[in-house]
Amino acid sequence: MKRIGVFTSGGDSPGMNACIRAVVRTATYHGIEVYGIMRGYSGMIRGEFVKLDSASVSNTVQKGGTILKSARSHSFRSKEGRQQAFDQLVNNGIEGLVAIGGNGTFTGAMIFEEEFGIPTVGAPGTIDNDLYGTDYTIGYDTAVNTALDCVDKIRDTADSHDRCFFIEVMGRDSGYIAIPCAIGGGAEIVMVPETQMSVEAAIETLQNGWHRHKTSFIVIVAEGDVEGNAHHVAAHVKEAIPQLDTRVTVIGHIQRGGSPTASDRLLGSQIGIAAVEGLMNGMKNVMAGIIDRKLVYTPFIDTISKKKPINQNFMRMVEILSV
């Protein structure tokens, strides 16, 4: 393999640039040319390719976001769009791909390889940490620390004014951000998709705390909780416990940004190296990940279809520590 492409797709996450940098420098180390594909599959279809070398990725490891940009592509979902992408890769002599993203990115890469034979190795880039086949995803640690910093600040004002704050964090399908924020931030309640905690149960917990003369509360709500978002939950609680002074804070996309932590820089670098060397060893349709501190390659089909279970010990910790 003489030339590969690297791209980021889906939501950005801190540490993606560390991964891009590792891909470029690993390929260069092994005598392989690298082209950056701008704006994911959209840029692939349009032929937005930029040749990268070691100097191209200098001073990027500490930067958030992605220097290759990211975009959704409706065109790539069609056979015609994928044909255009394939033609662009062939015209530029690109023989393999490193895809940094999540489930949607890997689904597209798997279909693309089956139709046109372009091998792809994936790197798990998402703050949600919900991909099967790796203990942690690139960007997750930074997102948790960003969210936790917000929780700490809100705790100060909640305590000062005897208020109950409902804090919504990201996590459309999982509570991987919400749970460590609840434990580390001393929250009384955490509501995540995996546990399906009812609003009634949350109300009971808050009422018990109120009767024990507790005057401030923190409730962490994952955006994908089955009971609804933080505004929805807060409205029901206020109706049941009108004496509570309630407020809602949605942390939002601030969780995606910022300089990556040391953990995310290290993880992105490890996986970037593994992705290139996986391609060199003939791998395709797999995601590079770290499980129990060991490098593993998980088939895309497993990463896409299998559910990553939540750590039940953490849920027990929330229950014990919120008493």
Secondary structure as the mmCIF struct_conf table of DSSP 4:
data_model
#
loop_
_struct_conf.conf_type_id
_struct_conf.id
_struct_conf.beg_label_comp_id
_struct_conf.beg_label_asym_id
_struct_conf.beg_label_seq_id
_struct_conf.end_label_comp_id
_struct_conf.end_label_asym_id
_struct_conf.end_label_seq_id
STRN STRN1 ARG A 3 THR A 8
BEND BEND1 GLY A 10 GLY A 11
TURN_TY1_P TURN_TY1_P1 PRO A 14 GLY A 15
HELX_RH_AL_P HELX_RH_AL_P1 MET A 16 TYR A 29
TURN_TY1_P TURN_TY1_P2 HIS A 30 GLY A 31
STRN STRN2 GLU A 33 ILE A 37
TURN_TY1_P TURN_TY1_P3 MET A 38 ARG A 39
HELX_RH_AL_P HELX_RH_AL_P2 GLY A 40 ARG A 46
TURN_TY1_P TURN_TY1_P4 GLY A 47 GLY A 47
STRN STRN3 PHE A 49 LEU A 52
HELX_RH_3T_P HELX_RH_3T_P1 SER A 54 VAL A 57
TURN_TY1_P TURN_TY1_P5 SER A 58 ASN A 59
TURN_TY1_P TURN_TY1_P6 VAL A 61 GLN A 62
BEND BEND2 GLY A 65 GLY A 65
TURN_TY1_P TURN_TY1_P7 ILE A 67 LEU A 68
BEND BEND3 HIS A 74 HIS A 74
HELX_RH_3T_P HELX_RH_3T_P2 SER A 75 ARG A 77
BEND BEND4 SER A 78 SER A 78
HELX_RH_AL_P HELX_RH_AL_P3 LYS A 79 ASN A 91
TURN_TY1_P TURN_TY1_P8 ASN A 92 GLY A 93
STRN STRN4 GLY A 96 GLY A 101
HELX_RH_AL_P HELX_RH_AL_P4 ASN A 103 PHE A 116
STRN STRN5 THR A 120 PRO A 124
STRN STRN6 GLY A 125 GLY A 125
TURN_TY1_P TURN_TY1_P9 ILE A 127 ASP A 128
TURN_TY1_P TURN_TY1_P10 TYR A 132 GLY A 133
BEND BEND5 ASP A 135 TYR A 136
STRN STRN7 ILE A 138 ILE A 138
TURN_TY1_P TURN_TY1_P11 GLY A 139 GLY A 139
HELX_RH_AL_P HELX_RH_AL_P5 TYR A 140 HIS A 161
TURN_TY1_P TURN_TY1_P12 ASP A 162 ASP A 162
STRN STRN8 CYS A 164 VAL A 169
BEND BEND6 ARG A 172 ASP A 173
TURN_TY1_P TURN_TY1_P13 TYR A 176 ILE A 177
HELX_RH_AL_P HELX_RH_AL_P6 ALA A 178 GLY A 184
TURN_TY1_P TURN_TY1_P14 GLY A 185 GLY A 186
BEND BEND7 GLU A 188 GLU A 188
STRN STRN9 ILE A 189 MET A 191
TURN_TY1_P TURN_TY1_P15 PRO A 193 GLN A 196
HELX_RH_AL_P HELX_RH_AL_P7 VAL A 199 HIS A 211
TURN_TY1_P TURN_TY1_P16 ARG A 212 HIS A 213
STRN STRN10 PHE A 217 ALA A 222
TURN_TY1_P TURN_TY1_P17 GLU A 223 GLY A 224
TURN_TY1_P TURN_TY1_P18 VAL A 226 GLU A 227
HELX_RH_AL_P HELX_RH_AL_P8 ALA A 230 ALA A 240
TURN_TY1_P TURN_TY1_P19 PRO A 242 GLN A 243
BEND BEND8 LEU A 244 LEU A 244
STRN STRN11 THR A 246 VAL A 250
HELX_RH_3T_P HELX_RH_3T_P3 GLY A 252 ARG A 256
BEND BEND9 GLY A 258 GLY A 258
HELX_LH_PP_P HELX_LH_PP_P1 SER A 259 THR A 261
HELX_RH_AL_P HELX_RH_AL_P9 ALA A 262 MET A 280
TURN_TY1_P TURN_TY1_P20 ASN A 281 GLY A 282
BEND BEND10 ASN A 285 ASN A 285
STRN STRN12 VAL A 286 ILE A 291
TURN_TY1_P TURN_TY1_P21 ASP A 292 ARG A 293
STRN STRN13 LYS A 294 PRO A 299
HELX_RH_AL_P HELX_RH_AL_P10 PHE A 300 SER A 305
BEND BEND11 LYS A 306 LYS A 306
HELX_RH_AL_P HELX_RH_AL_P11 GLN A 312 LEU A 321
TURN_TY1_P TURN_TY1_P22 SER A 322 SER A 322
#
